[in-house]
Amino acid sequence: MLLISCPFCGPRSEDEFGFGGDASLITPNDDDNIQDVADYMFLRDNPKGWHKEYWFHRYGCRRWLKIERHTVTHEIGSVSPATE
């Protein structure tokens, strides 16, 4: 089980959070072609190592966080508000 250190609530179990997706994706523009939009929607890398993700603290402060997590060891490197 992961222990996520929320910057607003302190250390909490991962059960309080919901995974929100890849924080490294760049949203396509309105003028991008349909293939770029389809690739954004359906194609994802499966990184091995450190990766930035969005998580929502649903049973705590109800804020979005950006978490850097190692995808193999599940070690948490950093946690910050998603707005940073």
C-alpha positions as CSV (number, residue, x, y, z in Angstrom):
1,M,0.0,0.0,0.0
2,L,1.2,3.5,-0.9
3,L,1.6,6.2,1.7
4,I,1.0,9.5,0.0
5,S,2.1,12.7,1.8
6,C,-0.6,15.2,0.9
7,P,0.7,18.8,1.1
8,F,-2.6,19.9,2.7
9,C,-3.5,16.9,5.0
10,G,-0.2,15.1,5.7
11,P,0.6,11.4,5.1
12,R,-2.5,9.4,4.0
13,S,-3.2,5.9,2.7
14,E,-3.6,5.5,-1.0
15,D,-7.2,4.4,-0.3
16,E,-8.1,8.0,0.2
17,F,-7.0,8.9,-3.4
18,G,-8.2,8.3,-6.9
19,F,-5.8,8.0,-9.8
20,G,-6.4,10.7,-12.4
21,G,-4.0,9.8,-15.2
22,D,-0.8,10.7,-16.8
23,A,0.5,14.2,-15.9
24,S,3.0,14.4,-18.8
25,L,0.4,14.3,-21.6
26,I,-0.1,17.4,-23.7
27,T,-3.7,18.1,-24.7
28,P,-4.1,18.5,-28.4
29,N,-5.2,21.9,-29.8
30,D,-8.5,22.5,-31.6
31,D,-6.7,22.8,-34.9
32,D,-4.9,19.4,-34.6
33,N,-5.9,16.7,-37.0
34,I,-8.1,13.8,-36.1
35,Q,-5.1,11.3,-35.9
36,D,-3.4,13.5,-33.2
37,V,-6.6,13.6,-31.2
38,A,-7.1,9.8,-31.6
39,D,-3.5,9.1,-30.5
40,Y,-4.0,11.4,-27.4
41,M,-7.2,9.6,-26.5
42,F,-6.2,5.9,-27.0
43,L,-2.4,5.5,-27.2
44,R,-0.4,5.5,-24.0
45,D,3.2,4.7,-23.1
46,N,3.8,2.2,-20.3
47,P,6.8,3.9,-18.7
48,K,9.2,2.0,-16.5
49,G,10.8,4.3,-13.9
50,W,9.8,7.7,-12.5
51,H,6.6,9.1,-13.9
52,K,4.3,12.1,-13.1
53,E,0.7,11.3,-12.4
54,Y,-2.5,13.2,-11.3
55,W,-4.2,11.9,-8.2
56,F,-7.4,13.3,-6.5
57,H,-7.6,13.3,-2.7
58,R,-11.3,12.3,-2.7
59,Y,-11.6,11.5,1.0
60,G,-9.5,14.3,2.3
61,C,-9.0,17.9,1.0
62,R,-10.6,17.1,-2.3
63,R,-7.7,18.6,-4.3
64,W,-5.8,17.4,-7.3
65,L,-2.2,16.5,-6.7
66,K,0.7,15.8,-9.1
67,I,2.7,12.9,-7.8
68,E,6.0,11.6,-9.1
69,R,5.9,7.8,-8.6
70,H,8.3,5.0,-9.6
71,T,6.3,2.6,-11.7
72,V,8.3,-0.4,-10.7
73,T,8.9,0.1,-6.9
74,H,5.9,2.4,-6.3
75,E,8.2,4.7,-4.4
76,I,6.8,8.3,-4.1
77,G,9.4,10.9,-5.1
78,S,7.4,14.1,-4.8
79,V,3.9,15.4,-4.2
80,S,2.7,18.9,-5.1
81,P,-0.6,20.6,-5.9
82,A,-1.6,20.0,-9.5
83,T,-1.5,23.7,-10.2
84,E,2.2,23.9,-9.7
